[in-house]
Amino acid sequence: MIAQNLNVVKEPKVFPDQPRREIRMPQLEGYEIIKGDFHLHTVFSDGSVWPTVRVQEAWRDGLDAIAISDHVEYRPKREFLSGSLNQVHDIALPEAEKHGIILVKAAEITRRMPPGHLNAIFITDADELENESWQEALEAAQKQGAFIFWNHPGWQAQQPDTCIWFDVHETLYRQGLIHGVEVYNFDEWYPVALDWCRDKNLAFIANSDIHEPVPYMPGYSNYFRPMTLVIASEKTEQAMKEAMFNRQTVAFFAGKLAGPQQWLEKLFHASLVIGKPFNVKPDGSASVTLTNLTDIPITLQNEQGRTFRLEALSALVMPVENYRKGLELPFLITNFYIGTDQNLKISLSLH
């Protein structure tokens, strides 16, 4: 009692530690799934938080990698925050190392449409991208080994009525100056962009493009933040870069996946466990339990149009007609997208 300070009493439970929001992904043999958000802003351009905050938010949201991509040309606070744009990465890096977050050096080349806004990630010097010519800015990024993707192609401020792949983008694509497209940005997605990625072998990208503190994002409590799943050989920056250039990415947003068919198939089969049929009756009817091992929701639609929804880490009992060993049941996975109006088709094999 004598040692107790009655003038200062701490209440630590008022501000409890914020735990990391773990996101359970499928286990793919020979691969690591890196959860990344490669389009973020800070006070060094038109964002409202310090670079270290972006790292802390990413850790709490269960991410593995981020790119802080402040605008090269648009820096409204330059009067107060002057100097090299490279300092954004330098400020955030110790925090990223502390939390085990892969921090990719990046910048956003910000121009009118076309070509619009493009993110260059895995760069070495953001200041070299500040050029009156957007073509030369992109070429400078290319010389640095950058992975370049087109941001929010259907953003209404630049394309108010549609979402078009301009001739300029075709030229950049043929010059190797576009490697991916944001099919999802902040709170909207662009179905036609799925076809561009599929037909031109471009990486499917989903990002938050967050400017405010992350908890201000609409629907933040209902979904994980939008992210790009990079399917890499290991969880390192170099392996992630190689995987992205190999187009081994899947966009994960609002309970949906969009990406190349081969990777969607692998993710689906690694997420789902098919139980042994039970309650088999003389008329051939039976039941089977489907279990989702991951935080990726799965919506299956059979040939009769009936839908079965497997939420994250859940299970359901599905009725089966005319059961026999080795029966193949075809399904459309309606929240896994390969193209604008093309969903993943799979077959479940019963044993």
PyMOL commands that set and color helices and strands:
alter all, ss='L'
color gray80, all
select helices_A, chain A and resi 12-14+51-60+87-99+126-129+134-143+167-174+191-200+214-216+237-245+261-271
alter helices_A, ss='H'
color red, helices_A
select strands_A, chain A and resi 32-40+65-68+102-110+117-121+147-150+180-185+188-189+203-207+227-232+249-253+256-258+272-274+286-292+298-301+307-310+315-320+328-339+342-349
alter strands_A, ss='S'
color yellow, strands_A
deselect
rebuild
show_as cartoon
